[in-house]
C-alpha cells in the first residue's frame, strides 16, 4: 500500500472517461453505446498494463475502463494500475472470464466498480457505464422490468415485420427467457400470418380503454407460439378506426414487462402520439431500411425523431435485402446515412416469401437470415453483470466505500 503522500493528485481538468480495450469489437461497442452521450471518447488499444503505463504520465480520469483479456495475472496488473491512479476513480473491468469467483474477487477484494464479461455490447456499455457517467434517472427507470425492443421500418415494404418476428424467435431461443412479440399494426399487421396464427380480440380494447386491461388481459390475448414466445396482436377491419391511447400503450407495456424478459414491438413509422410511448422506454430501437434512396432519406429523418423523443435507446440501423437486383450497394447507403448501417441482412427472394406463405418464421426457413441476424440477437440478449455501488480500488488504497 502506498503512503498517502505518495498517492497521485487528481488534476482539475481530468477526463471524465477513458478506456483501454484489447480488441476492435469492444471498441466498436463503446463507441456505439456512448457516442451520443459523451462529447469526446478517449478509447485506446491495450490492456490494464497499457493503462498503468499511460496513467503514470497522465491525469487519472473519473471513470476508467480497462481490459484484462489475455493477461497471465489480471490481479497483479490491476494492482500496478492502482498504484498510479487516484483512489476516487471508478474502474470498470472487462474480460473473458465468466467465473463468479473471479467477479467476486474483483468487486470485494480489489474494489473495482463493475466487471463485465465479453462480448461487450452497446447495450451493456450504455446501461452499465452510462449511468456511472451521468447517473441518469431515465436510464435507471428503463432498466427495471423486461427490456423493450422497438422495431420499425423507415417506410413500408422494407421487411421490418420479418425482422421483428425473426428477432423475437431468436431471442427466445438463445436467451431461454420469456419473450412477448407486440404488434402495434392494428390493421393489416402481418405477425400472425408469419407465425401461422390468428390474433384474438381484446387487444384494441386494452389500448383504447386502459382500465379494462386487468390482470387476466395477457391470458386472454397472448397467443402461445412456443413455450417461450407469446404474440399480442390485433386484426381489425380496414374500415375500422382504432384510437390507441398513450396511457393504454404504457399500461400494456408495464404489464408485459412484469411478465416477460424481452418485449419486441413491431411498430408503425412514423409513430403516432400514443406509439411514441414505446420509444421512450425502449432499450433498443431498430430502424429497418432498404437499399434505395427513399429509405436513406427516411432513415435519417427517423434517427432524428428517435433522438428528439429522448428515450434511453440509441437507434440502430439495419440495411435489409443487401444484394437486391437494382438496389444501391451498401457503400452508397453508408454514404447517404453518414455512417455504415449497424447490420446488413441479405436479400433472400425465395426463402422469405415462401416462409411467409406457409405461415412459418423466416428465420427458421432461412439459415442465412439467422446467421446475419446473430449480432443483433447478441446485442439484445447480452446479460449485464450485477451493478454495485462499490468505489474503485478502495480496498487497495484502504480508501473505503462511498
Secondary structure, DSSP 4 states (H G I P E B T S, - for coil): ---GGGSPPPPTT--SEEEEESSHHHHHHHHHHHTTT-SS-EEEE--HHHHHHHHTTSPPPSEEEEE-TT-S-HHHHHHHHHTTS-TT-EEEEEES---HHHHHIIIIII--SEEEESSP-HHHIIIIIHHHHH--HHHHHHHSSSEEEEEEESSTTSSHHHHHHHHHHHHHHHH-S-EEEEE--TTT--HHHHHT--PPTTHHHHHH-GGG--TTHHHHHPEESSSSEEEE-----TT------HHHHHHHHHHHHHH-SEEEEE--SS--TTTHHHHHH-SEEEEEE-SSHHHHHHHHHHHHHHHHHT-S--EEEEEEEET-TTPPPHHHHHHHHTS--SEEEE--TTHHHHHHHHT--HHHH-HHHHHHHHHHHHHHHPPPPPP--PPTTHHHHT----
